[in-house]
Amino acid sequence: MNSDLNGNKRKKRIGFMYAFRGLRFVWISEVNFRIHVYIACSVILFGILLKITLSEWLWVGFSIGLVLSMEIINSAIETIIDYMFPHFHEVAGKAKDIAAAAVLISALLAAFIGMIIFVPKVAEYLLS
């Protein structure tokens, strides 16, 4: 039984190692991912300065997580497609465009949520 627990801990540790390796790869290779991370850090700082509520933090956190996750999934799809189709292929291009559209939709949703949360607070700050 104890060896099962040690085996599970080892599997989890290895799983985290692979996940962090994937994050490192995306960080190094994907400019758009880095841009989204910088924007997320700016939004977090902005939220701290404007003292957003707990429920607003939940929406901000959800939005950031969604956009970054979509960017990672998009990168994974692009990597697989580039491997499978080293030369341009129309179907591969469509798949990459569809994956990019998922990132766009998540970013637009995040921007919409951000506007709902931050515009009233900025307006209140400027008018006071």
N, CA, C and O atoms as a MOPAC input file, in Angstrom:
PM7 MOZYME 1SCF
protein

 N      0.82000 1    -1.19200 1     0.00000 1
 C      0.00000 1     0.00000 1     0.00000 1
 C      0.86500 1     1.25700 1     0.00000 1
 O      0.59200 1     2.20400 1    -0.73800 1
 N      1.90000 1     1.26200 1     0.82300 1
 C      2.78000 1     2.42300 1     0.88700 1
 C      3.47500 1     2.65300 1    -0.44900 1
 O      3.68300 1     3.79500 1    -0.86000 1
 N      3.83500 1     1.55600 1    -1.12900 1
 C      4.48400 1     1.70800 1    -2.43500 1
 C      3.51900 1     2.29400 1    -3.46200 1
 O      3.94500 1     3.00900 1    -4.36900 1
 N      2.20300 1     1.99800 1    -3.33100 1
 C      1.20700 1     2.60000 1    -4.22300 1
 C      1.15000 1     4.10300 1    -4.02700 1
 O      1.06500 1     4.86100 1    -4.99400 1
 N      1.19800 1     4.53900 1    -2.75800 1
 C      1.17300 1     5.97700 1    -2.47700 1
 C      2.40800 1     6.65900 1    -3.04700 1
 O      2.31800 1     7.73800 1    -3.63100 1
 N      3.56900 1     6.01800 1    -2.87300 1
 C      4.80200 1     6.58500 1    -3.41900 1
 C      4.75500 1     6.62600 1    -4.94000 1
 O      5.23300 1     7.58000 1    -5.55300 1
 N      4.17900 1     5.58900 1    -5.54900 1
 C      4.04800 1     5.56200 1    -6.99900 1
 C      3.13400 1     6.66300 1    -7.50100 1
 O      3.41700 1     7.29200 1    -8.52100 1
 N      2.02700 1     6.90300 1    -6.78500 1
 C      1.10600 1     7.97700 1    -7.16800 1
 C      1.75800 1     9.34200 1    -7.02200 1
 O      1.58500 1    10.21400 1    -7.87200 1
 N      2.50900 1     9.52400 1    -5.94100 1
 C      3.21000 1    10.80000 1    -5.74900 1
 C      4.21800 1    11.02800 1    -6.87300 1
 O      4.35600 1    12.13700 1    -7.38900 1
 N      4.91100 1     9.96500 1    -7.23700 1
 C      5.90800 1    10.06900 1    -8.31200 1
 C      5.22700 1    10.42100 1    -9.63600 1
 O      5.72100 1    11.26900 1   -10.37900 1
 N      4.09400 1     9.77400 1    -9.93500 1
 C      3.36300 1    10.07000 1   -11.16800 1
 C      2.89200 1    11.52200 1   -11.18600 1
 O      2.96900 1    12.19300 1   -12.21500 1
 N      2.40600 1    11.99900 1   -10.04400 1
 C      1.95800 1    13.39500 1    -9.97400 1
 C      3.12700 1    14.35000 1   -10.18400 1
 O      3.00800 1    15.34700 1   -10.89500 1
 N      4.25400 1    14.03400 1    -9.56000 1
 C      5.44400 1    14.86900 1    -9.70800 1
 C      5.89700 1    14.91400 1   -11.16500 1
 O      6.24500 1    15.97600 1   -11.68200 1
 N      5.89000 1    13.77000 1   -11.81400 1
 C      6.27600 1    13.70800 1   -13.22300 1
 C      5.27200 1    14.47900 1   -14.07300 1
 O      5.65700 1    15.18300 1   -15.00700 1
 N      3.98000 1    14.34600 1   -13.75000 1
 C      2.95300 1    15.08500 1   -14.47900 1
 C      3.14900 1    16.58600 1   -14.37200 1
 O      3.03300 1    17.30400 1   -15.36500 1
 N      3.44400 1    17.06200 1   -13.17000 1
 C      3.71000 1    18.49300 1   -12.98500 1
 C      4.96100 1    18.91400 1   -13.75100 1
 O      5.01100 1    20.00100 1   -14.32500 1
 N      5.96900 1    18.04400 1   -13.75500 1
 C      7.20100 1    18.35500 1   -14.47700 1
 C      6.90200 1    18.56300 1   -15.96600 1
 O      7.38500 1    19.51800 1   -16.57400 1
 N      6.10700 1    17.67000 1   -16.54300 1
 C      5.74300 1    17.80900 1   -17.95700 1
 C      4.91000 1    19.06500 1   -18.19300 1
 O      5.09700 1    19.75800 1   -19.19300 1
 N      3.99400 1    19.35700 1   -17.27500 1
 C      3.15600 1    20.55100 1   -17.42500 1
 C      4.00500 1    21.81800 1   -17.39000 1
 O      3.81300 1    22.71700 1   -18.20800 1
 N      4.93500 1    21.89100 1   -16.45500 1
 C      5.79800 1    23.07400 1   -16.38200 1
 C      6.74200 1    23.15200 1   -17.58200 1
 O      7.09200 1    24.24200 1   -18.03200 1
 N      7.14700 1    22.00400 1   -18.08900 1
 C      7.95800 1    21.99400 1   -19.30400 1
 C      7.14600 1    22.54300 1   -20.48000 1
 O      7.67500 1    23.27500 1   -21.31700 1
 N      5.86200 1    22.18700 1   -20.53700 1
 C      4.98700 1    22.72400 1   -21.57200 1
 C      4.80900 1    24.22300 1   -21.43700 1
 O      4.83100 1    24.94600 1   -22.43400 1
 N      4.63100 1    24.70100 1   -20.20000 1
 C      4.52800 1    26.15000 1   -19.97300 1
 C      5.79600 1    26.86200 1   -20.41500 1
 O      5.74500 1    27.91800 1   -21.04400 1
 N      6.92400 1    26.27400 1   -20.07900 1
 C      8.20600 1    26.87000 1   -20.47900 1
 C      8.31200 1    26.93200 1   -22.00000 1
 O      8.74500 1    27.94200 1   -22.55300 1
 N      7.92300 1    25.86400 1   -22.66900 1
 C      7.97200 1    25.83500 1   -24.13300 1
 C      7.08300 1    26.92500 1   -24.72200 1
 O      7.49900 1    27.65500 1   -25.62100 1
 N      5.85300 1    27.03000 1   -24.20800 1
 C      4.92500 1    28.04600 1   -24.73100 1
 C      5.48100 1    29.44000 1   -24.46000 1
 O      5.40600 1    30.31100 1   -25.32700 1
 N      6.03100 1    29.66300 1   -23.28100 1
 C      6.58900 1    30.97400 1   -22.93700 1
 C      7.72500 1    31.35000 1   -23.89700 1
 O      7.79400 1    32.47900 1   -24.38200 1
 N      8.60100 1    30.39500 1   -24.15800 1
 C      9.76200 1    30.66400 1   -25.01100 1
 C      9.35800 1    30.83300 1   -26.47300 1
 O      9.88100 1    31.70800 1   -27.16300 1
 N      8.44300 1    30.01100 1   -26.94400 1
 C      8.18800 1    29.95000 1   -28.38600 1
 C      7.01500 1    30.79300 1   -28.87800 1
 O      6.91800 1    31.05000 1   -30.07800 1
 N      6.12700 1    31.22800 1   -27.99300 1
 C      4.90600 1    31.90300 1   -28.44300 1
 C      4.84400 1    33.34500 1   -27.94100 1
 O      4.60300 1    33.59300 1   -26.75900 1
 N      5.06100 1    34.27700 1   -28.84200 1
 C      5.01500 1    35.70400 1   -28.50300 1
 C      3.63800 1    36.08900 1   -27.97800 1
 O      3.53300 1    36.83600 1   -27.00500 1
 N      2.58300 1    35.58900 1   -28.61200 1
 C      1.22900 1    35.95100 1   -28.18700 1
 C      0.93900 1    35.50400 1   -26.76000 1
 O      0.22300 1    36.19000 1   -26.03100 1
 N      1.48700 1    34.35800 1   -26.35300 1
 C      1.30200 1    33.90500 1   -24.97900 1
 C      1.95000 1    34.89400 1   -24.01700 1
 O      1.35900 1    35.25900 1   -23.00100 1
 N      3.16400 1    35.32600 1   -24.33900 1
 C      3.84200 1    36.29800 1   -23.47000 1
 C      3.06100 1    37.60600 1   -23.40800 1
 O      2.94900 1    38.21000 1   -22.34100 1
 N      2.52500 1    38.04700 1   -24.53500 1
 C      1.71400 1    39.27200 1   -24.54800 1
 C      0.50500 1    39.10300 1   -23.63500 1
 O      0.18300 1    40.00100 1   -22.85600 1
 N     -0.16800 1    37.95300 1   -23.72800 1
 C     -1.33100 1    37.71900 1   -22.86800 1
 C     -0.93700 1    37.67500 1   -21.39000 1
 O     -1.68800 1    38.15700 1   -20.54100 1
 N      0.21500 1    37.11200 1   -21.07400 1
 C      0.67400 1    37.08800 1   -19.67700 1
 C      0.95000 1    38.50700 1   -19.18700 1
 O      0.57800 1    38.85200 1   -18.06600 1
 N      1.59600 1    39.33600 1   -20.01200 1
 C      1.86200 1    40.72200 1   -19.61800 1
 C      0.55900 1    41.49300 1   -19.41600 1
 O      0.43300 1    42.27100 1   -18.47100 1
 N     -0.40100 1    41.27600 1   -20.29900 1
 C     -1.70700 1    41.92500 1   -20.14300 1
 C     -2.37000 1    41.44600 1   -18.85400 1
 O     -2.93900 1    42.24900 1   -18.11500 1
 N     -2.30000 1    40.14000 1   -18.58100 1
 C     -2.88800 1    39.59100 1   -17.35700 1
 C     -2.25100 1    40.21800 1   -16.12000 1
 O     -2.95600 1    40.56500 1   -15.17200 1
 N     -0.93900 1    40.36600 1   -16.11700 1
 C     -0.25500 1    41.00700 1   -14.98100 1
 C     -0.70900 1    42.45200 1   -14.81900 1
 O     -0.89400 1    42.92200 1   -13.69600 1
 N     -0.88700 1    43.15100 1   -15.92200 1
 C     -1.36600 1    44.53900 1   -15.87200 1
 C     -2.77600 1    44.60000 1   -15.30900 1
 O     -3.08800 1    45.47300 1   -14.49900 1
 N     -3.62900 1    43.67600 1   -15.73600 1
 C     -5.00800 1    43.63800 1   -15.23900 1
 C     -5.01900 1    43.34000 1   -13.74200 1
 O     -5.78600 1    43.94700 1   -12.99400 1
 N     -4.17800 1    42.41700 1   -13.30300 1
 C     -4.10000 1    42.10100 1   -11.87300 1
 C     -3.65300 1    43.32700 1   -11.08400 1
 O     -4.24100 1    43.64300 1   -10.05000 1
 N     -2.63700 1    44.00900 1   -11.55400 1
 C     -2.17200 1    45.22900 1   -10.88900 1
 C     -3.28000 1    46.28000 1   -10.85500 1
 O     -3.50600 1    46.92500 1    -9.83100 1
 N     -3.95700 1    46.44100 1   -11.97000 1
 C     -5.06900 1    47.38500 1   -12.07300 1
 C     -6.17000 1    47.02100 1   -11.07700 1
 O     -6.74100 1    47.90000 1   -10.42900 1
 N     -6.46600 1    45.73200 1   -10.95600 1
 C     -7.47600 1    45.26700 1   -10.00500 1
 C     -7.09200 1    45.56000 1    -8.56700 1
 O     -7.94300 1    45.92500 1    -7.75600 1
 N     -5.81800 1    45.40100 1    -8.24800 1
 C     -5.33500 1    45.71800 1    -6.89500 1
 C     -5.48200 1    47.20800 1    -6.62600 1
 O     -5.96600 1    47.60900 1    -5.56800 1
 N     -5.06400 1    48.02700 1    -7.58500 1
 C     -5.14100 1    49.48100 1    -7.40800 1
 C     -6.57700 1    49.97500 1    -7.27100 1
 O     -6.85000 1    50.89500 1    -6.50000 1
 N     -7.49000 1    49.36500 1    -8.01700 1
 C     -8.88900 1    49.79900 1    -7.97900 1
 C     -9.71800 1    49.04800 1    -6.94400 1
 O    -10.91900 1    49.28500 1    -6.81300 1
 N     -9.07700 1    48.14400 1    -6.21300 1
 C     -9.73100 1    47.39600 1    -5.13200 1
 C    -11.02300 1    46.72600 1    -5.59800 1
 O    -12.09700 1    46.97100 1    -5.05000 1
 N    -10.90100 1    45.88000 1    -6.61500 1
 C    -12.08900 1    45.19900 1    -7.10600 1
 C    -12.56000 1    44.16800 1    -6.07900 1
 O    -11.77700 1    43.70100 1    -5.25200 1
 N    -13.84100 1    43.82200 1    -6.14100 1
 C    -14.45000 1    42.92400 1    -5.15900 1
 C    -14.04000 1    41.47400 1    -5.41800 1
 O    -13.45300 1    41.14800 1    -6.45000 1
 N    -14.36700 1    40.61900 1    -4.45300 1
 C    -14.05700 1    39.19600 1    -4.58400 1
 C    -14.73400 1    38.60100 1    -5.81700 1
 O    -14.10200 1    37.86400 1    -6.57400 1
 N    -16.00000 1    38.91000 1    -6.02300 1
 C    -16.68900 1    38.35400 1    -7.19600 1
 C    -16.07000 1    38.88500 1    -8.49000 1
 O    -16.00600 1    38.16200 1    -9.48400 1
 N    -15.62000 1    40.12400 1    -8.48700 1
 C    -14.93800 1    40.66600 1    -9.66300 1
 C    -13.60600 1    39.95400 1    -9.89500 1
 O    -13.22600 1    39.69800 1   -11.03800 1
 N    -12.89300 1    39.63500 1    -8.80300 1
 C    -11.64800 1    38.87400 1    -8.93100 1
 C    -11.91100 1    37.49800 1    -9.54100 1
 O    -11.11300 1    37.00000 1   -10.33500 1
 N    -13.03500 1    36.89100 1    -9.16400 1
 C    -13.36700 1    35.58500 1    -9.73900 1
 C    -13.54500 1    35.68500 1   -11.24900 1
 O    -13.06400 1    34.82900 1   -11.99200 1
 N    -14.23900 1    36.73500 1   -11.70700 1
 C    -14.42900 1    36.93100 1   -13.14800 1
 C    -13.10500 1    37.24600 1   -13.84900 1
 O    -12.84300 1    36.75800 1   -14.94800 1
 N    -12.28500 1    38.05700 1   -13.20700 1
 C    -10.97500 1    38.39000 1   -13.78700 1
 C    -10.11500 1    37.12900 1   -13.87500 1
 O     -9.49400 1    36.86500 1   -14.90400 1
 N    -10.08400 1    36.36200 1   -12.80100 1
 C     -9.30100 1    35.12400 1   -12.79500 1
 C     -9.79100 1    34.13200 1   -13.83800 1
 O     -8.99200 1    33.50300 1   -14.53200 1
 N    -11.11100 1    33.99400 1   -13.94400 1
 C    -11.68400 1    33.12000 1   -14.96700 1
 C    -11.26400 1    33.57700 1   -16.35800 1
 O    -10.86800 1    32.76300 1   -17.19200 1
 N    -11.35100 1    34.86800 1   -16.60100 1
 C    -11.01800 1    35.41900 1   -17.92100 1
 C     -9.55200 1    35.18700 1   -18.26600 1
 O     -9.22300 1    34.76900 1   -19.37600 1
 N     -8.67700 1    35.46300 1   -17.30600 1
 C     -7.24400 1    35.25900 1   -17.53300 1
 C     -6.95900 1    33.78300 1   -17.79900 1
 O     -6.24900 1    33.44200 1   -18.74500 1
 N     -7.51700 1    32.91500 1   -16.96300 1
 C     -7.30800 1    31.47900 1   -17.14900 1
 C     -7.82300 1    30.98100 1   -18.48400 1
 O     -7.18700 1    30.15000 1   -19.13300 1
 N     -8.98200 1    31.49200 1   -18.89700 1
 C     -9.55600 1    31.07200 1   -20.17300 1
 C     -8.67000 1    31.48300 1   -21.34300 1
 O     -8.37800 1    30.67000 1   -22.22000 1
 N     -8.24300 1    32.73800 1   -21.35600 1
 C     -7.41900 1    33.22500 1   -22.47100 1
 C     -6.08600 1    32.47600 1   -22.52600 1
 O     -5.66600 1    32.04100 1   -23.59800 1
 N     -5.42700 1    32.32600 1   -21.38900 1
 C     -4.13600 1    31.62700 1   -21.38500 1
 C     -4.30000 1    30.15800 1   -21.77500 1
 O     -3.46700 1    29.60900 1   -22.49700 1
 N     -5.36600 1    29.52500 1   -21.30300 1
 C     -5.61700 1    28.12900 1   -21.67600 1
 C     -5.87300 1    27.99300 1   -23.16700 1
 O     -5.35400 1    27.07900 1   -23.80800 1
 N     -6.66600 1    28.89100 1   -23.72000 1
 C     -6.93900 1    28.84600 1   -25.16100 1
 C     -5.66200 1    29.07400 1   -25.97000 1
 O     -5.45900 1    28.45400 1   -27.01400 1
 N     -4.81200 1    29.96000 1   -25.48200 1
 C     -3.54700 1    30.21900 1   -26.17700 1
 C     -2.66200 1    28.97300 1   -26.14800 1
 O     -1.99900 1    28.65900 1   -27.13800 1
 N     -2.64800 1    28.26900 1   -25.02800 1
 C     -1.85900 1    27.04100 1   -24.91600 1
 C     -2.42200 1    25.95700 1   -25.83200 1
 O     -1.66600 1    25.27500 1   -26.52300 1
 N     -3.74700 1    25.79500 1   -25.84000 1
 C     -4.37200 1    24.80500 1   -26.72200 1
 C     -4.08900 1    25.14500 1   -28.18500 1
 O     -3.77900 1    24.26100 1   -28.98300 1
 N     -4.19700 1    26.42000 1   -28.53100 1
 C     -3.89500 1    26.86300 1   -29.89200 1
 C     -2.45300 1    26.50500 1   -30.26400 1
 O     -2.19400 1    26.02200 1   -31.36700 1
 N     -1.53000 1    26.74100 1   -29.35200 1
 C     -0.12200 1    26.42300 1   -29.61400 1
 C      0.08100 1    24.92500 1   -29.80200 1
 O      0.85200 1    24.50100 1   -30.66300 1
 N     -0.61700 1    24.11900 1   -28.98900 1
 C     -0.50300 1    22.66300 1   -29.12900 1
 C     -1.03200 1    22.21000 1   -30.48800 1
 O     -0.41100 1    21.38300 1   -31.15600 1
 N     -2.17100 1    22.74900 1   -30.89100 1
 C     -2.74400 1    22.39000 1   -32.19300 1
 C     -1.80400 1    22.80300 1   -33.31900 1
 O     -1.56200 1    22.02800 1   -34.24500 1
 N     -1.27700 1    24.01700 1   -33.24200 1
 C     -0.35300 1    24.48600 1   -34.28200 1
 C      0.90200 1    23.61900 1   -34.35100 1
 O      1.39900 1    23.32800 1   -35.43900 1
 N      1.41200 1    23.21000 1   -33.19800 1
 C      2.61600 1    22.37500 1   -33.16100 1
 C      2.36600 1    21.02700 1   -33.83300 1
 O      3.18200 1    20.55900 1   -34.62600 1
 N      1.24200 1    20.41300 1   -33.51200 1
 C      0.90100 1    19.12200 1   -34.12000 1
 C      0.72300 1    19.26900 1   -35.62800 1
 O      1.23200 1    18.45900 1   -36.40300 1
 N      0.00100 1    20.30400 1   -36.03400 1
 C     -0.25600 1    20.50500 1   -37.46600 1
 C      1.04300 1    20.78400 1   -38.21700 1
 O      1.25700 1    20.25500 1   -39.30800 1
 N      1.91000 1    21.61100 1   -37.63600 1
 C      3.19400 1    21.89200 1   -38.29200 1
 C      4.02800 1    20.62000 1   -38.45000 1
 O      4.74900 1    20.46100 1   -39.43400 1
 N      3.92300 1    19.71800 1   -37.47400 1
 C      4.64400 1    18.44800 1   -37.55700 1
 C      4.05400 1    17.55000 1   -38.64700 1
 O      4.78300 1    16.93800 1   -39.42700 1
 N      2.72400 1    17.48600 1   -38.68400 1
 C      2.05400 1    16.59500 1   -39.63400 1
 C      2.08900 1    17.11900 1   -41.07000 1
 O      2.12500 1    16.34300 1   -42.02500 1
 N      2.07700 1    18.43500 1   -41.20700 1
 C      2.03700 1    19.05200 1   -42.53800 1
 C      3.16300 1    20.08000 1   -42.65500 1
 O      2.91700 1    21.27700 1   -42.50700 1
 N      4.39700 1    19.63200 1   -42.91900 1
 C      5.51300 1    20.57800 1   -42.99700 1
 C      5.36300 1    21.59100 1   -44.12800 1
 O      5.92600 1    22.68400 1   -44.06600 1
 N      4.61000 1    21.23000 1   -45.15100 1
 C      4.32600 1    22.15800 1   -46.24900 1
 C      2.87500 1    22.58900 1   -46.13200 1
 O      2.06000 1    21.88800 1   -45.53100 1
 N      2.55400 1    23.73100 1   -46.70200 1
 C      1.19700 1    24.25300 1   -46.57400 1
 C      0.17200 1    23.24200 1   -47.08100 1
 O      0.34100 1    22.62400 1   -48.13200 1
 N     -0.87900 1    23.09900 1   -46.31000 1
 C     -2.01300 1    22.26800 1   -46.69300 1
 C     -3.26600 1    23.03100 1   -46.29800 1
 O     -3.34900 1    23.56300 1   -45.19100 1
 N     -4.24400 1    23.08600 1   -47.20100 1
 C     -5.43900 1    23.89000 1   -46.96700 1
 C     -6.18100 1    23.47900 1   -45.69400 1
 O     -6.62000 1    24.33700 1   -44.92900 1
 N     -6.32100 1    22.18400 1   -45.46700 1
 C     -7.02000 1    21.69900 1   -44.27200 1
 C     -6.24400 1    22.07900 1   -43.01200 1
 O     -6.84200 1    22.46400 1   -42.00700 1
 N     -4.92900 1    21.97300 1   -43.06100 1
 C     -4.10000 1    22.35800 1   -41.91400 1
 C     -4.27500 1    23.84300 1   -41.62300 1
 O     -4.37600 1    24.24300 1   -40.46300 1
 N     -4.31100 1    24.65000 1   -42.65800 1
 C     -4.52200 1    26.08700 1   -42.48200 1
 C     -5.86700 1    26.39000 1   -41.85100 1
 O     -5.97100 1    27.26400 1   -40.99000 1
 N     -6.90500 1    25.66900 1   -42.27800 1
 C     -8.23700 1    25.86400 1   -41.69000 1
 C     -8.23100 1    25.51500 1   -40.20400 1
 O     -8.78000 1    26.25300 1   -39.38500 1
 N     -7.60900 1    24.38900 1   -39.86000 1
 C     -7.55800 1    23.96600 1   -38.45500 1
 C     -6.83500 1    25.00600 1   -37.59900 1
 O     -7.26800 1    25.31500 1   -36.49000 1
 N     -5.73300 1    25.54100 1   -38.12100 1
 C     -4.99000 1    26.56200 1   -37.38000 1
 C     -5.82200 1    27.83800 1   -37.22700 1
 O     -5.80100 1    28.47400 1   -36.17400 1
 N     -6.54900 1    28.20600 1   -38.27300 1
 C     -7.40200 1    29.39500 1   -38.20500 1
 C     -8.52300 1    29.21400 1   -37.18400 1
 O     -8.85800 1    30.14300 1   -36.45000 1
 N     -9.09800 1    28.01800 1   -37.14200 1
 C    -10.16900 1    27.74100 1   -36.18200 1
 C     -9.63100 1    27.81300 1   -34.75500 1
 O    -10.28700 1    28.37300 1   -33.87600 1
 N     -8.44700 1    27.25400 1   -34.51400 1
 C     -7.84100 1    27.31700 1   -33.18000 1
 C     -7.54600 1    28.76500 1   -32.79200 1
 O     -7.74500 1    29.15600 1   -31.64100 1
 N     -7.07500 1    29.55300 1   -33.74900 1
 C     -6.81800 1    30.97300 1   -33.47600 1
 C     -8.11900 1    31.71100 1   -33.17900 1
 O     -8.13600 1    32.63600 1   -32.36700 1
 N     -9.20700 1    31.30700 1   -33.83100 1
 C    -10.50800 1    31.92800 1   -33.57100 1
 C    -10.95700 1    31.68200 1   -32.13300 1
 O    -11.58500 1    32.54800 1   -31.52500 1
 N    -10.64000 1    30.51200 1   -31.58500 1
 C    -10.98000 1    30.22300 1   -30.18900 1
 C    -10.25800 1    31.18300 1   -29.25100 1
 O    -10.83500 1    31.65200 1   -28.27000 1
 N     -9.00300 1    31.47000 1   -29.55000 1
 C     -8.24800 1    32.43900 1   -28.74500 1
 C     -8.88700 1    33.81700 1   -28.86200 1
 O     -9.05300 1    34.51800 1   -27.86400 1
 N     -9.24300 1    34.19900 1   -30.07600 1
 C     -9.86000 1    35.50400 1   -30.29800 1
 C    -11.16000 1    35.64200 1   -29.51500 1
 O    -11.38100 1    36.66200 1   -28.86200 1
 N    -12.01500 1    34.63800 1   -29.57100 1
 C    -13.29000 1    34.70500 1   -28.85200 1
 C    -13.05300 1    34.81400 1   -27.35100 1
 O    -13.72600 1    35.59300 1   -26.67700 1
 N    -12.10800 1    34.04400 1   -26.82000 1
 C    -11.83200 1    34.12000 1   -25.38200 1
 C    -11.26500 1    35.48300 1   -25.00300 1
 O    -11.59000 1    36.01400 1   -23.94100 1
 N    -10.42600 1    36.05200 1   -25.85500 1
 C     -9.86000 1    37.38000 1   -25.57500 1
 C    -10.93900 1    38.45900 1   -25.64500 1
 O    -10.93800 1    39.38800 1   -24.83800 1
 N    -11.85600 1    38.34300 1   -26.60200 1
 C    -12.96000 1    39.31100 1   -26.68600 1
 C    -13.86800 1    39.20700 1   -25.46800 1
 O    -14.31600 1    40.22300 1   -24.93700 1
 N    -14.14200 1    37.98300 1   -25.02400 1
 C    -14.94000 1    37.79400 1   -23.81300 1
 C    -14.23200 1    38.40700 1   -22.61000 1
 O    -14.86200 1    39.08000 1   -21.79400 1
 N    -12.93400 1    38.17800 1   -22.49700 1
 C    -12.16300 1    38.74700 1   -21.38800 1
 C    -12.19100 1    40.27100 1   -21.43400 1
 O    -12.31900 1    40.92000 1   -20.39500 1
 N    -12.07100 1    40.84300 1   -22.62200 1
 C    -12.12300 1    42.30400 1   -22.75600 1
 C    -13.49500 1    42.83000 1   -22.34900 1
 O    -13.59300 1    43.86400 1   -21.68800 1
 N    -14.54300 1    42.13200 1   -22.73600 1
 C    -15.90600 1    42.52900 1   -22.37500 1
 C    -16.09500 1    42.49100 1   -20.85900 1
 O    -16.62800 1    43.43000 1   -20.26800 1
 N    -15.65600 1    41.40100 1   -20.24000 1
 C    -15.74500 1    41.28100 1   -18.78000 1
 C    -14.91200 1    42.37300 1   -18.11700 1
 O    -15.34700 1    42.98600 1   -17.14200 1
 N    -13.72000 1    42.61300 1   -18.64500 1
 C    -12.86900 1    43.67500 1   -18.10100 1
 C    -13.52300 1    45.03800 1   -18.19300 1
 O    -13.42300 1    45.83900 1   -17.26400 1
 N    -14.19100 1    45.31000 1   -19.30000 1
 C    -14.87500 1    46.59800 1   -19.43800 1
 C    -16.00600 1    46.72900 1   -18.42600 1
 O    -16.18300 1    47.79200 1   -17.83100 1
 N    -16.76700 1    45.66800 1   -18.22600 1
 C    -17.86300 1    45.70300 1   -17.25300 1
 C    -17.32400 1    45.98400 1   -15.85400 1
 O    -17.93700 1    46.72900 1   -15.08900 1
 N    -16.19800 1    45.40100 1   -15.52400 1
 C    -15.63000 1    45.56400 1   -14.18100 1
 C    -14.89500 1    46.89000 1   -14.03400 1
 O    -15.09500 1    47.59600 1   -13.04600 1
 N    -14.04900 1    47.24100 1   -15.00100 1
 C    -13.12500 1    48.35700 1   -14.81100 1
 C    -13.63700 1    49.71900 1   -15.26700 1
 O    -13.28000 1    50.72900 1   -14.66200 1
 N    -14.45300 1    49.78200 1   -16.30300 1
 C    -14.90200 1    51.09500 1   -16.79600 1
 C    -15.64300 1    51.88200 1   -15.72000 1
 O    -15.33600 1    53.05900 1   -15.52900 1
 N    -16.60900 1    51.29100 1   -15.00200 1
 C    -17.27500 1    52.07400 1   -13.94700 1
 C    -16.31900 1    52.53100 1   -12.84400 1
 O    -16.45700 1    53.63500 1   -12.31700 1
 N    -15.36000 1    51.68800 1   -12.49900 1
 C    -14.41400 1    52.05200 1   -11.43600 1
 C    -13.48600 1    53.17900 1   -11.88600 1
 O    -13.19300 1    54.08700 1   -11.10900 1
 N    -13.02800 1    53.12500 1   -13.12700 1
 C    -12.17200 1    54.19400 1   -13.65500 1
 C    -12.96800 1    55.48500 1   -13.77200 1
 O    -12.46500 1    56.55700 1   -13.43500 1
 N    -14.20000 1    55.39100 1   -14.24600 1
 C    -15.05000 1    56.58400 1   -14.37100 1
 C    -15.29100 1    57.20800 1   -13.00300 1
 O    -15.21600 1    58.42700 1   -12.84800 1
 N    -15.58000 1    56.37600 1   -12.02000 1
 C    -15.80000 1    56.87700 1   -10.65500 1
 C    -14.54400 1    57.55800 1   -10.12500 1
 O    -14.62200 1    58.61800 1    -9.50500 1
 N    -13.39000 1    56.94800 1   -10.36900 1
 C    -12.12200 1    57.52000 1    -9.91800 1
 C    -11.86000 1    58.86500 1   -10.58700 1
 O    -11.44200 1    59.81700 1    -9.92800 1
 N    -12.10300 1    58.94600 1   -11.88400 1
 C    -11.84500 1    60.18600 1   -12.62300 1
 C    -12.81700 1    61.30000 1   -12.24900 1
 O    -12.46000 1    62.47700 1   -12.27700 1
 N    -14.03600 1    60.92800 1   -11.90400 1
 C    -15.04700 1    61.93400 1   -11.57500 1
 C    -15.00400 1    62.36600 1   -10.11300 1
 O    -15.65100 1    63.34600 1    -9.74200 1
 N    -14.25900 1    61.65600 1    -9.28700 1
 C    -14.21300 1    62.03000 1    -7.86300 1
 C    -13.11400 1    63.02600 1    -7.55700 1
 O    -12.95200 1    63.43300 1    -6.40700 1

